[in-house]
Amino acid sequence: MNKIKEQRLQRAWSQEQLAEMTALSVRTIQRVEYGGKASLETLSALAAVFQISIRDLTDDLHEHAPALELAMDDKLHALENRVAQELRFYSVFTSYIVVCTGLILVNCFFTPHSYWSLWPTLCWGATMLLAWLRIFVFHHTVAVWKQKRMQMLLRK
């Protein structure tokens, strides 16, 4: 039994369920399970759903170039990290909205003559703006810088 079918059966998924989760056709799932060739895109979709590396799926299938497998695994890992960063940002942003709204309400009801809630709101807001710029606007620039920096440190 090949590894894709094995992984699917371990999770008690039907071929139709796996096809839906991977956005592949049922025919593609059937073909790959019965020993047909799979593209790297198909393998990466399956590996992402099973939460394993492409290399773990390809042992029983045809051989792909190891460099391509590693590149696709790295790309998947980078995408997972990017989504995790975005989720963290949205979580912190939600906290910012809730906490600052609470601070402003407390300020208005208990000390309306003073605007002390403005300072934490502005400071935290500036930090949120910088985080937004880093994650959504300058993401590629930061990634390139990190890669160059790691290469420079590895040469030392």
HUURRA-V714116 format. One record per residue. OMEGA is omega in whole degrees, -180 to 180 (none if undefined). BURIAL is # if it has 24 or more other C-alpha atoms within 12 Angstrom, else .. Layout:
BEGIN
<<OMEGA BURIAL> <OMEGA BURIAL>>
END
This chain:
BEGIN
<<-179 .> <-171 .> <-180 #> <179 #> <179 #> <179 .> <-180 #> <-178 #> <177 .> <-180 .> <180 .> <178 .> <172 .> <176 .> <180 #> <179 .> <180 .> <179 #> <-180 #> <-178 .> <-178 .> <-176 #> <175 .> <177 #> <177 .> <179 .> <178 .> <178 #> <180 #> <-178 .> <-179 .> <180 #> <-179 #> <171 .> <178 .> <180 .> <179 .> <176 #> <178 #> <178 #> <178 .> <180 #> <-180 #> <177 #> <179 #> <-180 #> <180 #> <180 #> <-180 #> <-178 #> <175 .> <-180 .> <178 #> <-179 #> <179 #> <180 #> <-170 #> <-180 #> <-178 .> <-180 .> <178 #> <-177 .> <170 .> <177 .> <-179 .> <-180 .> <179 .> <178 .> <-180 #> <179 .> <-179 .> <176 #> <178 #> <180 .> <178 .> <180 #> <179 .> <178 .> <177 .> <178 .> <180 .> <179 .> <178 .> <177 .> <-180 .> <178 .> <177 .> <179 .> <-179 #> <178 .> <179 .> <179 .> <177 .> <177 .> <179 .> <-179 #> <-177 .> <-177 .> <-179 .> <175 #> <177 .> <179 .> <-180 #> <178 #> <178 .> <179 .> <-178 .> <-176 .> <-173 .> <179 .> <-176 .> <-179 .> <-179 .> <-180 .> <-178 .> <-178 .> <179 #> <-176 .> <178 .> <179 .> <180 #> <-179 .> <179 .> <178 .> <177 .> <177 .> <178 .> <178 #> <178 .> <178 .> <178 .> <178 .> <-179 .> <-175 .> <-171 #> <-176 .> <-175 .> <-177 .> <-178 .> <180 .> <179 .> <180 .> <178 .> <179 .> <179 .> <-179 .> <179 .> <-180 .> <179 .> <178 .> <179 .> <-180 .> <178 .> <180 .> <-178 .> <none .>>
END
